[in-house]
């Protein structure tokens, strides 16, 4: 056990875990961090990754390891460390998502051999969470937000340019088009410079690097484990879509959307779904194996 709340886990939860392990012939590892509010700032972080590696260092090889995952995300480096370590301790790894596994938790799912999602479960884009340079004491923000803002500014610039040229044509019909373009360009440049001046190149570059880290870890996890038989361009296509092609950090990637990506998705229903939600209902957070689960 790494941590739990309540501690120790209630008897009814321990019974549910024991029943799960008996039926599935597996060991159940909990990574549940979002049942408390507010949730930890970074629910997946280096200190937790270090604790897992330390506490489970002597764990004997497991034939089937199941992870019950309910987490809003965190640090991509830590997610990679956690999932590669747990993969080293088992022959096959399955991740069960009753409700959600967002951001870095989605990255963890890419390192599983199977992903089991309920009808209400959601994964999320791989955009990393970073501290907001304007409010570093607040909750982390999506690294993709800065790129979304830049895309909007670019689109807005062209729209403003078109609008200004149309106004010149309507109000100065004698003016030649080739003379309008420099006038319009100068006007739009002056109008947009104040907005672009708000962009800090250092922070913008940091956001790009954070996203690049998630991309590279995603490629490695898929290539090493459940998708090792895929061609590199197939893996790249999935990672590219998960990183760049969804409009927001909170975008819901349900099991049907995840299947369209080609991920190894199974429906979490029946007794498995009931037990998973029953476990979640009675705990605030839980990371690790249950007592005597080793």
C-alpha positions as CSV (number, residue, x, y, z in Angstrom):
1,X,0.0,0.0,0.0
2,X,1.4,3.4,-1.0
3,X,-1.5,5.5,0.5
4,X,-5.2,5.4,1.0
5,X,-8.1,7.4,2.4
6,X,-9.7,6.0,4.5
7,X,-6.8,4.1,5.9
8,X,-7.0,1.2,6.3
9,X,-9.4,0.5,3.4
10,X,-12.9,-0.4,4.6
11,X,-13.6,-4.2,5.0
12,X,-16.3,-4.1,2.3
13,X,-13.7,-2.6,-0.2
14,X,-11.2,-5.3,0.8
15,X,-13.8,-8.0,0.1
16,X,-14.6,-6.5,-3.3
17,X,-10.9,-6.5,-4.1
18,X,-10.5,-10.1,-3.0
19,X,-13.5,-11.2,-5.1
20,X,-12.1,-9.4,-8.1
21,X,-8.7,-11.0,-7.8
22,X,-10.2,-14.5,-7.3
23,X,-12.5,-14.2,-10.3
24,X,-9.9,-12.6,-12.6
25,X,-6.9,-14.6,-11.4
26,X,-5.1,-11.3,-11.1
27,X,-3.7,-8.8,-8.7
28,X,-5.5,-5.5,-8.4
29,X,-3.5,-2.2,-8.1
30,X,-5.4,0.9,-7.4
31,X,-4.5,4.3,-8.7
32,X,-7.5,6.4,-7.6
33,X,-6.9,10.1,-6.8
34,X,-10.0,12.0,-7.9
35,X,-12.6,11.0,-5.4
36,X,-11.5,13.8,-3.0
37,X,-12.1,17.5,-3.7
38,X,-10.2,19.4,-4.5
39,X,-8.0,16.7,-6.0
40,X,-4.2,16.8,-5.5
41,X,-2.6,19.4,-7.7
42,X,-0.6,16.9,-9.7
43,X,-2.2,13.5,-9.1
44,X,0.6,11.7,-11.0
45,X,4.0,13.0,-9.9
46,X,7.6,11.9,-9.3
47,X,7.3,11.4,-5.6
48,X,4.5,8.9,-6.1
49,X,6.4,7.2,-8.9
50,X,9.4,6.8,-6.6
51,X,7.3,5.4,-3.8
52,X,5.7,2.8,-6.1
53,X,9.1,1.7,-7.3
54,X,10.5,1.5,-3.7
55,X,7.5,-0.2,-2.0
56,X,7.0,-2.7,-4.9
57,X,10.7,-3.4,-5.7
58,X,10.5,-6.9,-4.3
59,X,7.2,-7.8,-5.9
60,X,7.4,-11.2,-7.6
61,X,6.4,-11.4,-11.2
62,X,2.6,-11.4,-11.7
63,X,0.9,-13.2,-14.5
64,X,-2.0,-10.7,-14.7
65,X,-1.9,-7.3,-13.2
66,X,-5.1,-5.1,-13.2
67,X,-4.9,-1.4,-12.6
68,X,-8.1,0.3,-11.4
69,X,-7.5,3.8,-12.6
70,X,-9.4,7.0,-11.7
71,X,-7.2,10.0,-12.2
72,X,-7.2,13.5,-13.7
73,X,-3.6,13.5,-14.8
74,X,-0.3,15.0,-13.8
75,X,3.4,14.7,-14.8
76,X,4.2,12.7,-18.0
77,X,7.6,11.7,-16.7
78,X,6.0,10.1,-13.7
79,X,3.3,8.4,-15.7
80,X,5.9,6.8,-17.9
81,X,8.0,5.7,-14.9
82,X,4.9,4.2,-13.2
83,X,3.6,2.2,-16.1
84,X,7.0,0.9,-17.3
85,X,7.8,-0.2,-13.8
86,X,4.5,-2.0,-13.4
87,X,4.8,-3.6,-16.8
88,X,8.2,-5.0,-15.7
89,X,6.4,-6.8,-12.8
90,X,3.8,-8.7,-14.8
91,X,3.2,-10.8,-17.9
92,X,0.1,-8.9,-18.9
93,X,-1.3,-5.6,-17.8
94,X,-4.9,-4.4,-18.0
95,X,-6.2,-1.0,-17.1
96,X,-9.8,-0.5,-15.9
97,X,-11.4,3.0,-16.2
98,X,-14.8,3.2,-14.6
99,X,-15.1,7.0,-14.8
100,X,-12.1,8.8,-16.2
101,X,-8.3,8.8,-16.8
102,X,-7.3,12.1,-18.3
103,X,-4.1,13.6,-19.7
104,X,-1.1,11.7,-18.1
105,X,-3.5,9.0,-16.9
106,X,-4.4,8.5,-20.6
107,X,-0.7,8.2,-21.2
108,X,-0.6,5.4,-18.7
109,X,-3.4,3.6,-20.6
110,X,-1.3,3.6,-23.7
111,X,1.2,1.3,-21.9
112,X,-1.5,-1.3,-21.1
113,X,-2.2,-4.4,-23.1
114,X,-5.9,-3.8,-22.7
115,X,-8.0,-0.8,-21.7
116,X,-11.4,-1.6,-20.2
117,X,-13.8,1.4,-20.2
118,X,-17.4,1.7,-19.0
119,X,-20.1,3.4,-21.0
120,X,-19.6,6.6,-19.0
121,X,-15.8,6.4,-18.9
122,X,-13.5,9.0,-20.6
123,X,-9.9,9.3,-21.6
124,X,-8.5,12.7,-22.6
125,X,-6.0,14.4,-24.9
126,X,-2.3,14.0,-24.1
127,X,-1.8,17.7,-23.6
128,X,0.5,18.1,-20.5
129,X,-0.5,20.0,-17.5
130,X,1.8,22.8,-16.5
131,X,1.9,25.6,-13.9
132,X,0.2,28.8,-15.2
133,X,3.0,31.4,-15.4
134,X,0.4,34.1,-14.5
135,X,-0.9,32.2,-11.4
136,X,1.7,29.5,-10.4
137,X,-0.1,28.9,-7.1
138,X,-3.3,27.9,-8.9
139,X,-4.3,24.6,-10.5
140,X,-2.2,23.6,-13.5
141,X,-3.4,24.5,-17.0
142,X,-3.2,22.7,-20.3
143,X,0.0,23.3,-22.3
144,X,-2.2,23.1,-25.4
145,X,-4.1,26.3,-24.3
146,X,-1.2,28.5,-25.5
147,X,-1.2,26.9,-28.9
148,X,-5.0,27.3,-29.1
149,X,-4.6,31.0,-28.3
150,X,-1.9,31.4,-31.0
151,X,-4.1,29.6,-33.6
152,X,-7.0,32.0,-32.7
153,X,-4.7,35.0,-33.1
154,X,-3.5,33.8,-36.5
155,X,-7.1,33.2,-37.7
156,X,-8.2,36.6,-36.3
157,X,-5.3,38.3,-38.1
158,X,-6.4,37.0,-41.5
159,X,-10.0,37.8,-40.8
160,X,-9.1,41.4,-39.8
161,X,-7.0,41.7,-43.0
162,X,-9.9,40.6,-45.2
163,X,-12.3,42.8,-43.4
164,X,-10.1,45.9,-43.8
165,X,-9.5,45.3,-47.5
166,X,-13.2,44.9,-48.1
167,X,-13.8,48.3,-46.3
168,X,-11.2,49.9,-48.5
169,X,-12.8,48.6,-51.6
170,X,-16.2,49.8,-50.5
171,X,-15.1,53.3,-49.4
172,X,-12.2,53.9,-51.8
173,X,-13.2,52.3,-55.1
174,X,-10.6,54.3,-57.0
175,X,-7.8,52.9,-55.0
176,X,-5.9,50.0,-56.6
177,X,-5.8,46.6,-54.9
178,X,-2.0,46.5,-54.9
179,X,-2.0,49.7,-52.9
180,X,-4.7,48.5,-50.5
181,X,-2.7,45.4,-49.4
182,X,0.2,47.4,-47.8
183,X,-2.2,49.7,-46.1
184,X,-4.3,46.8,-44.7
185,X,-1.2,44.9,-43.6
186,X,0.2,47.9,-41.7
187,X,-3.1,48.5,-40.0
188,X,-3.5,44.8,-38.9
189,X,0.1,44.6,-37.8
190,X,-0.4,47.6,-35.5
191,X,-3.7,46.2,-34.1
192,X,-2.3,42.7,-33.5
193,X,1.1,43.7,-32.1
194,X,-0.3,44.4,-28.7
195,X,-2.0,41.0,-28.5
196,X,1.1,39.1,-29.8
197,X,3.2,41.1,-27.3
198,X,1.4,39.2,-24.5
199,X,3.0,35.9,-25.6
200,X,6.1,35.0,-23.7
201,X,8.4,33.0,-26.0
202,X,10.0,31.3,-23.0
203,X,6.7,30.0,-21.7
204,X,5.5,29.2,-25.2
205,X,8.6,27.1,-25.8
206,X,8.1,25.4,-22.5
207,X,4.6,24.4,-23.4
208,X,5.8,23.0,-26.7
209,X,8.5,21.0,-24.9
210,X,5.9,19.6,-22.4
211,X,3.7,18.4,-25.3
212,X,6.8,16.9,-27.0
213,X,7.6,14.9,-23.9
214,X,4.1,13.4,-23.8
215,X,4.3,12.6,-27.5
216,X,7.6,10.8,-27.2
217,X,6.5,8.8,-24.1
218,X,3.3,7.8,-25.9
219,X,5.2,6.5,-28.9
220,X,7.5,4.4,-26.6
221,X,4.7,3.0,-24.5
222,X,2.7,1.9,-27.5
223,X,5.7,0.5,-29.3
224,X,7.0,-1.5,-26.4
225,X,3.8,-3.0,-25.1
226,X,0.3,-3.6,-26.4
227,X,0.9,-2.1,-29.9
228,X,4.4,-3.5,-30.6
229,X,3.1,-5.2,-33.8
230,X,1.9,-1.8,-35.2
231,X,4.0,0.1,-37.8
232,X,5.5,3.3,-36.6
233,X,3.3,5.5,-38.8
234,X,0.2,3.9,-37.2
235,X,1.5,4.8,-33.7
236,X,2.5,8.3,-34.8
237,X,-1.0,8.9,-36.2
238,X,-2.7,8.0,-32.9
239,X,-0.3,10.0,-30.8
240,X,-0.6,13.0,-33.1
241,X,-4.4,12.9,-32.9
242,X,-4.4,12.5,-29.1
243,X,-2.0,15.5,-28.8
244,X,-3.1,18.0,-31.4
245,X,-6.5,17.3,-32.9
246,X,-8.8,17.6,-29.9
247,X,-9.9,21.2,-29.1
248,X,-9.7,21.2,-25.3
249,X,-8.0,19.5,-22.3
250,X,-11.4,18.4,-21.0
251,X,-12.5,16.9,-24.3
252,X,-14.3,13.6,-23.7
253,X,-12.7,10.6,-25.5
254,X,-15.3,7.9,-24.7
255,X,-14.9,4.2,-25.5
256,X,-16.4,4.6,-29.0
257,X,-14.0,7.4,-29.9
258,X,-11.1,5.5,-28.4
259,X,-12.0,2.5,-30.5
260,X,-11.9,4.6,-33.7
261,X,-8.3,5.4,-32.8
262,X,-7.5,1.7,-32.8
263,X,-6.8,1.4,-29.1
264,X,-7.4,-2.0,-27.5
265,X,-10.7,-1.1,-25.9
266,X,-13.0,-3.5,-24.1
267,X,-16.4,-2.7,-22.5
268,X,-16.3,-2.6,-18.7
269,X,-19.8,-3.9,-17.8
270,X,-21.5,-6.5,-15.7
271,X,-19.9,-7.6,-12.4
272,X,-16.6,-5.9,-13.2
273,X,-18.3,-2.5,-13.7
274,X,-20.4,-2.9,-10.5
275,X,-17.4,-3.9,-8.4
276,X,-15.2,-1.1,-9.8
277,X,-17.8,1.6,-9.0
278,X,-18.5,0.0,-5.6
279,X,-14.8,0.3,-4.8
280,X,-14.7,3.9,-5.9
281,X,-17.9,4.8,-4.0
282,X,-16.4,4.1,-0.6
283,X,-12.9,5.6,-0.8
284,X,-11.4,9.0,-1.3
285,X,-8.1,7.9,-2.8
286,X,-6.0,4.7,-3.0
287,X,-2.6,4.0,-4.6
288,X,-1.1,0.6,-4.3
289,X,-2.1,-3.0,-3.6
290,X,-4.6,-3.8,-0.9
291,X,-3.4,-5.4,2.3
292,X,-2.0,-8.9,1.7
293,X,-2.6,-8.5,-2.0
294,X,1.1,-9.0,-2.7
